[in-house]
Amino acid sequence: MTTTDLITRAITLQKCHSHLSVLHLHVMLARLQAAIWFERDHVATIRNFNFQMGDLVLVHNMAIKKSLNCKMHPQYIRPLVIISRKQRRSVHHL
């Protein structure tokens, strides 16, 4: 490679970094917008349960709903113990 080719490639790589940061910003905004749309569209089904650490909960077994012979399968997964909880982030509408 000639020096001119190397310089041209270096300039292209420098521009690439700025393009990546712009692309990252666009992806993050799209993810935030998708989360806002999801919350808006599913407002009737999203529930905020206030479980504490150590509480026992039953989780509904959604996998059996897709099978044809689900009558005799357990409807809930065994009791599970809450060990941690992710805090829900507040979403600001754009």
SVG drawing of the C-alpha trace seen along z (x, -y; Angstrom):
<svg xmlns="http://www.w3.org/2000/svg" viewBox="-58 -14 62 49">
<polyline fill="none" stroke="black" stroke-width="0.4" points="0.0,0.0 1.1,-3.5 1.3,-6.3 -1.7,-8.0 -3.7,-4.8 -2.8,-4.5 -3.7,-8.1 -7.0,-7.7 -7.8,-4.6 -6.9,-6.4 -9.2,-9.3 -12.0,-6.8 -11.5,-5.0 -11.6,-8.3 -14.9,-9.1 -16.1,-5.6 -15.8,-6.3 -18.1,-9.4 -20.6,-7.4 -20.6,-4.7 -21.5,-7.1 -24.3,-8.6 -25.5,-5.1 -25.4,-4.1 -27.5,-7.1 -30.1,-6.3 -30.3,-2.7 -30.8,-3.7 -33.5,-6.2 -35.3,-3.5 -35.1,-1.1 -36.5,-3.8 -39.3,-4.6 -40.1,-0.8 -40.3,-0.5 -42.7,-3.5 -44.9,-2.1 -44.9,1.3 -45.9,-0.2 -48.6,-2.3 -50.0,0.7 -50.0,3.1 -51.0,0.8 -53.9,3.1 -51.7,6.2 -48.6,4.7 -48.8,5.0 -46.4,3.7 -46.4,6.3 -44.8,5.3 -43.0,8.5 -40.4,8.4 -37.3,10.5 -38.1,14.0 -41.7,14.0 -43.0,17.2 -44.7,16.7 -46.3,19.0 -45.3,18.4 -47.9,19.2 -46.6,21.8 -47.2,20.1 -45.4,22.9 -48.2,25.4 -50.8,23.0 -49.1,23.7 -49.3,27.4 -52.4,29.4 -52.6,31.8 -52.3,29.2 -55.3,30.3 -53.3,32.5 -50.1,30.4 -49.4,28.2 -50.7,24.7 -48.1,23.1 -44.4,23.6 -43.5,24.7 -43.3,21.9 -40.3,19.7 -38.6,17.5 -37.9,13.9 -34.2,13.2 -34.0,9.8 -36.0,7.3 -35.0,5.0 -36.2,1.5 -38.4,0.3 -36.9,-2.7 -39.1,-5.7 -39.7,-6.2 -40.1,-9.7 -42.3,-10.2 -40.7,-11.8"/>
</svg>
